[in-house]
Amino acid sequence: MSMTSQPSLIEPLAERVDRLLVRHAELQRTNTLLAEQVAALTQERDSLRSRLHAARSRVDALIARLPVNQEAS
């Protein structure tokens, strides 16, 4: 391989490596943002589950206080 052909091979490769490094950095930022969204949504889900459990408990308590239907015979 002659010395004149090496720069023609190295330059496109170097450009591709640069593009890949930029893309990698973009994907890292995207991944960080998505991880933050997952954490926020997980916290919101857990809060909603807790509120649902509390509401179910209140409904169950109200149902327990209802009078039992007594049919006339």
C-alpha positions as CSV (number, residue, x, y, z in Angstrom):
1,M,0.0,0.0,0.0
2,S,1.5,3.3,-1.0
3,M,1.7,6.3,1.4
4,T,-0.6,8.4,-0.9
5,S,-3.5,6.0,-0.4
6,Q,-3.4,6.0,3.4
7,P,-4.8,9.6,3.8
8,S,-7.7,8.8,1.5
9,L,-8.6,5.8,3.8
10,I,-7.9,7.5,7.1
11,E,-9.9,10.7,6.6
12,P,-13.3,9.1,5.9
13,L,-12.7,6.7,8.8
14,A,-11.8,9.6,11.1
15,E,-15.0,11.5,10.0
16,R,-17.1,8.4,10.6
17,V,-15.5,8.0,14.1
18,D,-16.3,11.7,14.8
19,R,-19.9,11.2,13.7
20,L,-20.2,8.1,15.9
21,L,-18.8,9.9,18.9
22,V,-21.3,12.7,18.4
23,R,-24.1,10.2,18.0
24,H,-23.0,8.3,21.1
25,A,-23.1,11.6,23.2
26,E,-26.6,12.3,21.9
27,L,-27.7,8.8,22.8
28,Q,-26.2,9.2,26.3
29,R,-28.2,12.4,26.8
30,T,-31.4,10.8,25.5
31,N,-30.8,7.8,27.8
32,T,-30.4,10.1,30.8
33,L,-33.6,12.0,30.0
34,L,-35.5,8.7,29.5
35,A,-34.2,7.4,32.8
36,E,-35.4,10.5,34.5
37,Q,-38.8,10.2,32.9
38,V,-39.0,6.5,34.0
39,A,-38.1,7.5,37.6
40,A,-40.8,10.3,37.6
41,L,-43.4,8.0,36.1
42,T,-42.6,5.2,38.6
43,Q,-43.0,7.7,41.5
44,E,-46.3,8.9,40.1
45,R,-47.5,5.3,39.6
46,D,-46.6,4.4,43.2
47,S,-48.4,7.5,44.4
48,L,-51.5,6.7,42.4
49,R,-51.5,3.1,43.7
50,S,-51.3,4.4,47.2
51,R,-54.2,6.8,46.7
52,L,-56.2,4.0,45.0
53,H,-55.6,1.7,48.0
54,A,-56.7,4.5,50.4
55,A,-59.8,5.1,48.4
56,R,-60.7,1.4,48.2
57,S,-60.3,1.2,52.0
58,R,-62.7,4.2,52.4
59,V,-65.2,2.6,50.1
60,D,-65.0,-0.7,51.8
61,A,-65.6,1.0,55.2
62,L,-68.6,2.9,53.8
63,I,-70.0,-0.4,52.4
64,A,-69.6,-2.1,55.7
65,R,-71.7,0.7,57.3
66,L,-74.6,0.2,54.9
67,P,-77.6,-1.4,56.4
68,V,-78.2,-5.0,55.2
69,N,-81.3,-5.2,52.9
70,Q,-84.1,-7.1,54.7
71,E,-86.7,-8.4,52.3
72,A,-90.3,-8.4,53.6
73,S,-91.7,-12.0,53.9
